[in-house]
C-alpha cells in the first residue's frame, strides 16, 4: 500500500474538481480525498496500489470537465500496514 499527496493548481475550485477526485478514486478502487486550499489549489490525499495512484496522477493532470489544470505536484510514499 502506498500513499499519494498531491497539490493541483489551475482553475480547480468551484468546478467540481473535488467530486471528480473522489469519483476517480472509486473507479480506480483507491481511497482518494480532496480539499480546497486558501491559495486556490486543491490538496489531494490518496492511498492504494502504486500503479493506480500513478493513474490518478494522470487523471489529475487531465482534470475534470470544467477545470483547467496548470500543474500537479505530487509525492508517493510507503504507507502504513
N, CA, C and O of each residue as an XYZ file, in Angstrom:
324
protein
N       0.855     -1.184      0.000
C       0.000      0.000      0.000
C       0.892      1.235      0.000
O       1.872      1.313      0.741
N       0.537      2.189     -0.838
C       1.280      3.445     -0.954
C       0.328      4.608     -0.672
O      -0.893      4.470     -0.737
N       0.925      5.752     -0.359
C       0.167      6.979     -0.136
C       0.607      8.027     -1.146
O       1.794      8.163     -1.442
N      -0.354      8.756     -1.662
C      -0.119      9.857     -2.591
C      -0.544     11.152     -1.924
O      -1.612     11.231     -1.316
N       0.294     12.160     -2.041
C      -0.061     13.520     -1.631
C       0.193     14.393     -2.847
O       1.294     14.386     -3.398
N      -0.821     15.149     -3.273
C      -0.686     15.979     -4.464
C      -1.331     17.336     -4.248
O      -2.331     17.464     -3.542
N      -0.735     18.349     -4.870
C      -1.303     19.690     -4.892
C      -1.523     20.066     -6.351
O      -0.598     20.034     -7.163
N      -2.764     20.423     -6.670
C      -3.155     20.696     -8.043
C      -3.463     22.186     -8.167
O      -4.259     22.734     -7.405
N      -2.818     22.829     -9.141
C      -3.058     24.260     -9.348
C      -3.696     24.492    -10.712
O      -3.598     23.660    -11.613
N      -4.342     25.627    -10.837
C      -5.062     25.994    -12.051
C      -6.470     26.413    -11.673
O      -6.709     26.862    -10.552
N      -7.398     26.269    -12.597
C      -8.805     26.545    -12.290
C      -9.416     25.241    -11.796
O     -10.002     24.476    -12.561
N      -9.261     25.008    -10.491
C      -9.652     23.723     -9.903
C     -10.615     23.873     -8.724
O     -10.994     22.880     -8.102
N     -11.004     25.085     -8.422
C     -12.001     25.292     -7.364
C     -13.272     25.842     -7.984
O     -13.231     26.671     -8.893
N     -14.405     25.365     -7.477
C     -15.698     25.816     -7.972
C     -16.094     25.181     -9.296
O     -17.004     25.662     -9.970
N     -15.413     24.103     -9.670
C     -15.688     23.448    -10.949
C     -15.920     21.942    -10.788
O     -15.863     21.204    -11.771
N     -16.178     21.485     -9.576
C     -16.445     20.073     -9.327
C     -15.209     19.199     -9.249
O     -15.305     17.979     -9.384
N     -14.042     19.807     -9.032
C     -12.799     19.040     -9.042
C     -12.707     18.066     -7.866
O     -12.239     16.940     -8.031
N     -13.150     18.492     -6.685
C     -13.106     17.587     -5.530
C     -13.965     16.350     -5.774
O     -13.552     15.229     -5.477
N     -15.144     16.559     -6.307
C     -16.026     15.431     -6.623
C     -15.372     14.527     -7.675
O     -15.432     13.301     -7.571
N     -14.754     15.135     -8.678
C     -14.022     14.388     -9.711
C     -12.963     13.487     -9.084
O     -12.846     12.318     -9.451
N     -12.190     14.026     -8.140
C     -11.140     13.243     -7.482
C     -11.750     12.046     -6.758
O     -11.249     10.927     -6.871
N     -12.817     12.277     -6.025
C     -13.457     11.190     -5.286
C     -14.026     10.136     -6.233
O     -13.923      8.940     -5.958
N     -14.625     10.564     -7.341
C     -15.169      9.617     -8.314
C     -14.061      8.805     -8.975
O     -14.227      7.607     -9.203
N     -12.933      9.441     -9.286
C     -11.807      8.717     -9.875
C     -11.260      7.698     -8.877
O     -10.836      6.609     -9.265
N     -11.271      8.048     -7.605
C     -10.852      7.105     -6.572
C     -11.744      5.874     -6.550
O     -11.254      4.750     -6.436
N     -13.046      6.082     -6.658
C     -13.990      4.968     -6.690
C     -13.720      4.091     -7.909
O     -13.672      2.867     -7.794
N     -13.546      4.705     -9.067
C     -13.298      3.938    -10.294
C     -11.993      3.154    -10.220
O     -11.912      2.027    -10.710
N     -10.972      3.751     -9.608
C      -9.669      3.099     -9.502
C      -9.571      2.164     -8.294
O      -8.567      1.479     -8.105
N     -10.624      2.149     -7.487
C     -10.684      1.330     -6.273
C      -9.565      1.686     -5.293
O      -8.886      0.819     -4.744
N      -9.400      3.010     -5.095
C      -8.464      3.532     -4.109
C      -9.204      4.557     -3.259
O     -10.266      5.045     -3.646
N      -8.645      4.874     -2.115
C      -9.216      5.898     -1.249
C      -8.610      7.230     -1.664
O      -7.399      7.420     -1.547
N      -9.432      8.153     -2.146
C      -8.936      9.450     -2.603
C      -9.833     10.560     -2.067
O     -11.057     10.497     -2.182
N      -9.209     11.570     -1.484
C      -9.930     12.726     -0.943
C      -9.275     14.002     -1.425
O      -8.075     14.034     -1.696
N     -10.072     15.054     -1.529
C      -9.559     16.340     -1.994
C     -10.115     17.463     -1.134
O     -11.243     17.394     -0.646
N      -9.301     18.497     -0.957
C      -9.688     19.640     -0.126
C      -9.242     20.931     -0.813
O      -8.107     21.043     -1.276
N     -10.161     21.906     -0.872
C      -9.807     23.226     -1.381
C      -8.906     23.942     -0.388
O      -9.163     23.939      0.816
N      -7.853     24.552     -0.903
C      -6.931     25.296     -0.060
C      -7.140     26.797     -0.261
O      -7.673     27.220     -1.287
N      -6.721     27.597      0.716
C      -6.911     29.045      0.659
C      -6.193     29.701     -0.509
O      -6.604     30.769     -0.964
N      -5.119     29.077     -1.005
C      -4.351     29.672     -2.106
C      -4.923     29.343     -3.485
O      -4.321     29.695     -4.500
N      -6.081     28.673     -3.536
C      -6.720     28.359     -4.807
C      -6.373     26.992     -5.365
O      -6.917     26.596     -6.395
N      -5.482     26.263     -4.712
C      -5.130     24.917     -5.153
C      -6.076     23.900     -4.521
O      -6.873     24.229     -3.642
N      -5.969     22.675     -4.984
C      -6.685     21.556     -4.367
C      -5.637     20.567     -3.875
O      -4.743     20.170     -4.622
N      -5.756     20.177     -2.613
C      -4.848     19.234     -1.973
C      -5.499     17.853     -2.016
O      -6.623     17.677     -1.545
N      -4.791     16.878     -2.581
C      -5.320     15.526     -2.750
C      -4.498     14.549     -1.918
O      -3.268     14.590     -1.926
N      -5.185     13.682     -1.211
C      -4.547     12.606     -0.456
C      -5.228     11.312     -0.884
O      -6.455     11.217     -0.891
N      -4.412     10.308     -1.243
C      -4.971      9.030     -1.684
C      -4.082      7.897     -1.207
O      -2.896      8.091     -0.940
N      -4.664      6.715     -1.102
C      -3.878      5.538     -0.736
C      -4.374      4.341     -1.526
O      -5.563      4.207     -1.814
N      -3.422      3.468     -1.872
C      -3.752      2.277     -2.627
C      -2.542      1.738     -3.348
O      -1.404      2.048     -2.996
N      -2.790      0.935     -4.351
C      -1.751      0.347     -5.189
C      -1.015      1.452     -5.958
O      -1.642      2.381     -6.466
N       0.307      1.346     -6.040
C       1.109      2.406     -6.672
C       0.704      2.672     -8.118
O       0.643      3.831     -8.529
N       0.430      1.643     -8.890
C       0.050      1.845    -10.289
C      -1.280      2.596    -10.401
O      -1.465      3.411    -11.305
N      -2.183      2.320     -9.494
C      -3.473      3.036     -9.500
C      -3.282      4.488     -9.071
O      -3.956      5.384     -9.579
N      -2.367      4.716     -8.138
C      -2.079      6.093     -7.726
C      -1.454      6.872     -8.876
O      -1.776      8.043     -9.078
N      -0.569      6.238     -9.625
C       0.035      6.904    -10.787
C      -1.021      7.199    -11.849
O      -0.949      8.226    -12.522
N      -1.987      6.321    -12.002
C      -3.095      6.587    -12.931
C      -3.912      7.780    -12.439
O      -4.357      8.603    -13.238
N      -4.108      7.870    -11.122
C      -4.814      9.026    -10.577
C      -4.059     10.308    -10.902
O      -4.681     11.310    -11.256
N      -2.745     10.300    -10.790
C      -1.951     11.491    -11.124
C      -2.198     11.889    -12.584
O      -2.360     13.073    -12.882
N      -2.226     10.918    -13.484
C      -2.522     11.208    -14.894
C      -3.890     11.877    -15.041
O      -4.051     12.838    -15.794
N      -4.868     11.348    -14.307
C      -6.218     11.903    -14.365
C      -6.275     13.298    -13.756
O      -7.004     14.161    -14.246
N      -5.508     13.523    -12.688
C      -5.449     14.857    -12.091
C      -4.893     15.857    -13.102
O      -5.366     16.991    -13.181
N      -3.903     15.445    -13.864
C      -3.311     16.330    -14.879
C      -4.318     16.668    -15.969
O      -4.327     17.785    -16.487
N      -5.167     15.705    -16.318
C      -6.204     15.952    -17.333
C      -7.296     16.855    -16.778
O      -7.818     17.724    -17.477
N      -7.633     16.638    -15.514
C      -8.658     17.442    -14.856
C     -10.069     17.000    -15.181
O     -10.302     16.108    -15.997
N     -10.989     17.648    -14.520
C     -12.409     17.375    -14.733
C     -12.909     18.209    -15.913
O     -12.174     19.022    -16.473
N     -14.135     17.998    -16.266
C     -14.718     18.627    -17.453
C     -14.577     20.152    -17.468
O     -14.259     20.731    -18.507
N     -14.807     20.797    -16.341
C     -14.807     22.265    -16.310
C     -13.551     22.863    -15.697
O     -13.447     24.082    -15.564
N     -12.603     22.024    -15.326
C     -11.366     22.536    -14.728
C     -10.319     22.791    -15.800
O     -10.466     22.379    -16.950
N      -9.267     23.475    -15.398
C      -8.107     23.694    -16.254
C      -6.880     23.568    -15.357
O      -6.567     24.481    -14.593
N      -6.191     22.444    -15.452
C      -5.067     22.151    -14.566
C      -3.781     22.728    -15.151
O      -3.433     22.466    -16.302
N      -3.086     23.513    -14.340
C      -1.792     24.064    -14.740
C      -0.646     23.162    -14.312
O       0.298     22.951    -15.074
N      -0.723     22.626    -13.088
C       0.401     21.858    -12.543
C      -0.084     20.898    -11.452
O      -0.990     21.213    -10.681
N       0.546     19.719    -11.411
C       0.308     18.754    -10.337
C       1.651     18.439     -9.704
O       2.537     17.881    -10.350
N       1.794     18.796     -8.443
C       2.997     18.482     -7.664
C       2.622     17.326     -6.743
O       1.701     17.449     -5.936
N       3.337     16.199     -6.860
C       2.922     15.030     -6.067
C       4.113     14.253     -5.529
O       5.235     14.357     -6.025
N       3.826     13.475     -4.498
C       4.768     12.557     -3.890
C       4.034     11.257     -3.593
O       2.893     11.269     -3.131
N       4.697     10.138     -3.862
C       4.163      8.830     -3.487
C       5.159      8.222     -2.500
O       6.362      8.170     -2.757
N       4.627      7.762     -1.364
C       5.472      7.189     -0.337
C       4.861      5.914      0.204
O       3.678      5.645     -0.004
N       5.669      5.131      0.898
C       5.176      3.907      1.533
C       4.144      4.257      2.578
O       4.304      5.216      3.333
N       3.067      3.461      2.616
C       2.024      3.655      3.606
C       2.224      2.738      4.791
O       3.131      1.906      4.815
N       1.373      2.904      5.757
C       1.409      2.052      6.944
C       0.665      0.763      6.656
O      -0.308      0.745      5.902
N       1.127     -0.299      7.257
C       0.427     -1.560      7.156
C       0.795     -2.280      5.955
O       0.289     -3.377      5.713
